[in-house]
Amino acid sequence: MDINLPLILMAAVAGTGAVWLYDITFLRGPRKQAVANVDSQFPGLSEGDKPSDKKYMDAYMAVASEPALVEYSKSFFPILFLVFALRSFIIEPFQIPSESMVPTLEVGDFIAVNKFSYGIRMPVFRTKIIPVGEPERGDVMVFFPPHESRYFIKRVIGLPGDKIRYTNNVLYVNGAEAKQALVGIEKIKEMDMCIARGGSYMLVDEDLDGESHKMRKCTIPGRLGVDGSWDVPEGHYLMMGDNRDNSSDGRDWGFVPEDRIVGKAFAIWMHWDKFFSLPSFSRAGSL
């Protein structure tokens, strides 16, 4: 089961904030009055003598101490609120769990996602409240696919109104071929579907609207690379992984609605593929 961390954070912020507010509204006044009553019982003590008087301090602590729940809530609320605000409106970290974006992103990469590139959205509900920008072709985007509620990360290929065709692992956008320049042949020892078909992996630079990115494809196209065409509806986007023959993406499950966008991935800040391994910063850099 996937953990809905934004919802948990929002509940924690709301809960600790409500306890703090309840204390301010209903409990703090009676505590202050009780402290005043204790002070009236020790009229001869100066402010400097009170901390060293055991009877006074015992009586004072009995009425002035905050309930443990209030104390913890006041301590945690500012921290939880800051984390919630940062993750909801500014930057959120994600870890790459699969090879669908190889060679751009590898399993174990930790990426930073800009949460306001495509507009300020309500936390949890994802409703856009302040328009800022729109996805551009070639962006690496985090989103919720239309068929489930866990995060995916792919590259924006089709914009609203585009006609996309993908034939023999070659992309055509509105009739224009996205040129590919061979970078090299990748040697893979492990058996997978490409190797089983008798193919090998090619690394190419694919040009999208004048900006190139590395893409990996099999010399013998798989099921999603043979032939397909899509008319992208308004308010939707067609997403594809850079590891084109090993990616579950829009070619399979359809278009991503605008209201399921999370943000734009802009940097790798750490790589940590195994729990007992050491984190590495050798892949750190912008996308």
C-alpha positions in Angstrom: 0.0 0.0 0.0 1.3 3.4 -1.0 1.6 6.0 1.9 0.0 9.3 1.2 2.6 11.5 2.9 1.0 14.8 1.9 -2.2 13.8 3.5 -0.4 12.6 6.6 1.5 15.8 6.9 -1.6 17.9 6.4 -3.4 15.9 9.2 -0.4 16.3 11.5 -0.2 20.1 10.9 -4.0 20.5 11.4 -3.9 18.3 14.5 -1.0 20.0 16.3 -2.3 23.4 15.3 -5.7 22.6 16.6 -4.3 21.5 20.0 -2.2 24.7 20.2 -5.2 26.9 19.4 -7.4 25.1 21.9 -4.7 25.7 24.6 -4.6 29.4 23.7 -8.4 29.7 23.7 -9.5 27.6 26.6 -6.5 26.5 28.8 -4.0 29.3 29.0 -6.3 31.7 30.8 -7.2 29.3 33.7 -3.5 28.5 34.0 -2.5 32.1 34.4 -5.3 32.6 36.9 -4.1 29.6 38.9 -0.5 31.0 38.9 -1.8 34.4 40.1 -3.6 32.5 43.0 -0.3 30.8 43.9 1.5 34.1 43.9 -1.1 35.6 46.2 -0.4 32.8 48.7 3.3 33.9 49.0 3.1 37.7 49.3 6.4 38.0 51.0 8.5 36.4 48.2 10.3 38.6 45.7 10.7 37.6 42.1 14.3 36.7 42.7 13.5 34.5 45.7 10.7 32.5 44.1 12.9 30.0 42.1 14.8 29.0 45.2 11.7 28.5 47.4 10.7 24.8 47.2 7.1 25.2 48.5 6.4 28.0 46.0 8.0 26.1 43.1 6.0 22.9 43.9 2.8 24.9 44.0 3.7 26.8 40.9 4.6 23.8 38.8 1.4 22.0 39.9 -0.7 24.7 38.2 1.6 26.2 35.5 2.7 23.0 33.7 1.2 22.5 30.2 -0.4 19.2 29.4 2.1 16.9 27.6 -0.1 16.9 24.4 0.0 20.7 24.3 3.7 20.8 24.9 4.5 18.4 22.1 2.1 20.1 19.8 3.7 23.5 20.3 7.1 22.0 19.7 6.2 20.1 16.5 3.7 22.4 14.8 6.3 25.0 13.5 8.5 22.2 12.1 5.6 20.2 10.6 4.1 23.4 9.1 7.5 24.4 7.5 8.0 20.9 6.0 4.4 20.8 4.7 4.7 24.3 3.1 8.1 23.5 1.5 6.9 20.2 0.1 3.5 21.5 -1.0 4.5 24.8 -2.7 8.2 24.9 -3.4 10.4 21.7 -3.6 9.7 18.1 -3.0 12.2 15.2 -3.1 11.6 11.9 -4.9 13.5 8.7 -5.3 13.5 6.9 -8.7 12.2 3.3 -8.2 12.4 1.9 -11.7 14.5 2.0 -15.0 11.8 3.6 -17.1 13.8 6.9 -17.4 17.3 5.3 -18.1 19.7 6.8 -19.2 18.5 10.1 -17.8 17.6 8.8 -14.4 18.8 5.6 -12.7 17.3 3.5 -10.0 18.3 5.1 -6.7 18.6 8.7 -8.0 17.1 11.3 -5.6 15.6 14.2 -7.6 14.3 17.6 -6.7 10.9 18.6 -8.1 9.8 22.2 -8.5 6.2 22.4 -7.2 5.3 25.8 -8.7 6.6 25.5 -12.2 3.2 24.6 -13.5 1.1 26.7 -11.1 0.5 26.9 -7.3 -1.8 24.0 -6.3 -3.8 23.2 -3.2 -2.0 20.6 -1.1 -3.5 17.1 -1.3 -6.4 18.2 -3.5 -4.1 19.4 -6.3 -6.5 22.2 -7.5 -4.6 25.0 -9.2 -5.1 28.3 -7.4 -2.4 30.5 -9.1 -1.4 29.8 -12.7 2.3 30.2 -13.2 3.4 28.2 -16.3 2.5 25.2 -18.4 4.5 22.0 -19.2 6.7 22.2 -22.2 7.7 19.4 -24.6 10.8 17.7 -23.2 10.2 18.5 -19.5 10.7 15.7 -17.1 7.5 15.7 -15.1 6.2 14.1 -11.9 2.5 13.2 -12.0 -0.2 10.8 -11.1 -1.2 8.6 -14.1 -4.9 8.3 -14.9 -5.2 4.7 -13.7 -3.6 4.9 -10.2 -2.6 7.1 -7.3 1.1 6.6 -7.0 3.7 9.0 -8.4 5.2 8.5 -11.9 8.0 10.4 -13.6 8.3 10.6 -17.4 9.1 13.0 -20.2 6.5 15.3 -21.7 6.2 14.3 -25.4 2.7 15.4 -26.4 1.1 18.7 -25.6 -2.6 19.5 -25.8 -3.7 19.4 -29.5 -0.6 17.6 -30.7 -0.7 14.6 -33.1 1.9 12.1 -32.0 3.1 9.0 -33.9 5.7 6.5 -32.7 6.9 4.0 -35.4 9.8 1.6 -35.1 11.1 3.6 -32.1 11.1 6.9 -34.0 9.0 9.8 -32.8 7.0 12.1 -35.0 5.4 15.3 -33.5 2.7 16.9 -35.7 4.2 15.1 -38.7 7.8 16.2 -38.0 10.4 13.5 -37.2 12.3 14.0 -33.9 15.8 13.5 -35.2 18.0 10.9 -33.4 21.8 10.9 -33.3 23.5 7.7 -32.3 25.6 8.0 -29.1 26.6 4.3 -28.8 25.6 0.7 -28.3 25.0 -0.3 -24.7 26.2 -3.7 -23.7 23.7 -5.4 -21.3 24.6 -8.8 -19.8 21.4 -9.4 -18.0 18.6 -11.1 -19.9 15.6 -8.9 -20.6 12.9 -8.6 -23.3 15.2 -6.7 -25.8 18.0 -9.3 -25.4 15.5 -12.1 -25.6 14.2 -10.8 -28.9 17.8 -10.8 -30.3 18.2 -7.1 -30.1 20.7 -4.7 -28.4 20.3 -1.3 -26.8 21.2 1.9 -28.6 21.7 5.2 -26.9 20.7 8.2 -29.0 20.3 11.9 -28.6 16.7 12.7 -29.5 15.8 16.2 -30.6 12.6 17.7 -29.2 11.9 21.3 -30.4 15.6 22.0 -30.6 16.5 20.6 -27.2 18.1 17.1 -27.1 18.1 14.5 -24.5 19.4 11.0 -24.3 17.1 8.1 -25.0 17.5 4.3 -24.9 15.9 2.0 -27.4 16.1 -1.6 -28.6 17.2 -2.3 -32.1 14.2 -4.6 -32.3 11.2 -2.5 -31.1 8.9 -3.9 -28.4 5.2 -3.9 -28.3 4.9 -0.1 -27.6 7.6 0.8 -30.1 6.3 -0.8 -33.3 3.6 1.6 -34.3 1.1 3.9 -32.5 -0.5 7.3 -33.0 -2.3 9.6 -30.5 -4.3 12.8 -30.7 -3.7 14.6 -27.4 -6.9 16.2 -26.1 -7.0 19.6 -24.6 -6.0 19.8 -21.0 -4.0 16.5 -21.3 -0.4 15.4 -21.9 1.2 12.3 -23.5 4.1 11.1 -21.4 6.9 8.6 -22.4 9.9 7.2 -20.5 13.4 7.7 -21.9 13.9 3.9 -21.7 11.4 3.5 -24.5 11.2 -0.3 -24.6 11.0 -0.7 -20.8 8.5 2.0 -19.8 4.9 1.8 -18.8 3.7 5.1 -20.0 1.1 7.0 -22.0 1.4 4.7 -25.0 -0.1 2.1 -22.8 -2.5 3.8 -20.3 -3.3 7.0 -22.0 -3.1 10.8 -21.3 -2.4 12.6 -18.1 -5.0 15.2 -17.1 -3.7 18.6 -16.1 -5.1 18.3 -12.6 -2.9 15.2 -11.9 0.4 17.1 -12.5 2.7 17.3 -9.5 5.7 19.3 -10.7 8.8 19.6 -12.8 11.9 17.6 -12.0 14.9 19.8 -12.4 17.9 18.2 -10.6 19.5 15.0 -9.3 20.9 15.8 -5.8 22.0 12.3 -4.6 22.2 8.7 -5.6 21.6 5.9 -3.1 20.5 2.6 -4.6 20.8 0.3 -1.6 20.0 0.8 2.1 23.4 -0.6 3.2 25.4 1.2 0.5 26.9 4.7 0.8 25.1 7.6 -0.8 26.9 9.1 -3.8 26.8 12.7 -5.2 28.6 11.8 -8.4 25.4 12.1 -10.4 24.3 15.4 -8.9 23.4 18.0 -11.4 20.6 19.6 -13.3 18.3 17.7 -15.7 
